[in-house]
Amino acid sequence: MPSPRRRIVGLLVATILIGGCVPATSPSPTVSPNPSAAATPNPTLGATPVPTPSPTAPLDTGITLIPYATGLSAPLDIALATDGTDRLFVAEQGGRVRLIDHGTLLATPYLDIASRITSGGERGLLGIAPHPAFTDDPRIFVDYTDLAGNTVVSSFTPSLDADVADPDSEVQILHVKQPYANHNGGSLAFGPDGKLYISLGDGGSGGDPQGNGRSLTTDLAKILRIDVDVPLGDVPAYTIPSDNPFADGAGGVKPEIWETGLRNPWRIRFDPPTGDLWIGDVGQESWEEVDVARAGASGLDFGWNVMEGLHCYQPATGCDASGLTPPVTEYGHDQGCAIVGGVVVRGTAEPALAGRYLFGDDCSGRIWSIDAASDGPQTPRLEAETGRTISSFGLGPNGEVYVTDLGSGTVFRATAAGSR
């Protein structure tokens, strides 16, 4: 059983992912989304409720967390360096990016931008992603909350020391105004297509009062997709891929949008062999959900705030779910309260988990898995009761699974029965 201290830390940390209500400001006008002609709809829920999976399947494989690196301060995200060194980048909420080299935390931060950010609650340095061709293009991309409380996505390049980035090399890629202090999203991921994907929450407060989940004229409540491989010094510092579903921006629709209808997507990850994009979307009052956009599927609407998981949210009953893409799994708040999106396990390091999508919960510390090849709705399989304040999952070069614990400042290696 977790110690009282850990339970308190977990409750405090959960605000990072869940977001309590804050005083409202005047909502800006929104428009109803227009269907995407480019999108091929997934099977939809329809107005009739879909049978809900049981809360959780019995513990099966059994995962053990083994300390890999300690001494971090509020680690929020982790990413493998894509330069063949097998190093790990870790984002600390307070504004530093740290380097772990084969289990050793380097004393000097790779990047320190603490003076540029607002940290605390759901704000801070929220996401990191090295360029996929890091050896030739050594940029690291970060998502942070600036001093005004707005979302900034920027890139940085190394100084003369390859283990230290130059804080003066910042190139701002994207700036998104945030109406509230919570639901910032903040996850970054490069797809197999080399494009940068950015997760943004619905802007905060509670219940999506501005209707951002249902609007295509805002970046909020979305997964964005942009091309950052533009000549240095170009303004803007990205282009819109021509195959984005709303690339022409007609009618004021944001051309960066790739997927919509998300409340607070906390951690997005690609499965490179398939090209599938996996999303952990934090729920409102009752349900946490896992969404997936199969390779190339764009313009999908995951339903917020009409749906929370597989259930009607607004209205509470009789909602019209036609055209919405249902989650592949969900769990109720009797099991946890803030989902942490995970990874699909591949490679040789964890054969007992191969082909499964692992994800966790910040509040309960539970880790579950589902079959990554099945659309569901699936019953999640309980893999571990860790008692940790989980904040992210990452993969090593051979499929090693890493888990960050916000409360203890530790990166763990997650190993399963039957794995090396």
Beta strands, then each sheet from edge to edge (+ up, - down):
strand 1: 63-69
strand 2: 75-80
strand 3: 88-92
strand 4: 96-101
strand 5: 104-105
strand 6: 111-112
strand 7: 125-130
strand 8: 140-145
strand 9: 151-156
strand 10: 171-176
strand 11: 188-190
strand 12: 196-200
strand 13: 222-226
strand 14: 257-260
strand 15: 265-271
strand 16: 276-281
strand 17: 287-293
strand 18: 307-308
strand 19: 311-312
strand 20: 329-332
strand 21: 339-344
strand 22: 356-361
strand 23: 366-371
strand 24: 381-385
strand 25: 390-395
strand 26: 401-405
strand 27: 410-416
sheet 1: 1+ 27- 26+ 25-
sheet 2: 2+ 3- 4+ 5-
sheet 3: 2+ 3- 4+ 6-
sheet 4: 7+ 8- 9+ 10-
sheet 5: 11+ 12- 13+ 14-
sheet 6: 15+ 16- 17+ 20-
sheet 7: 18+ 19-
sheet 8: 21+ 22- 23+ 24-
end
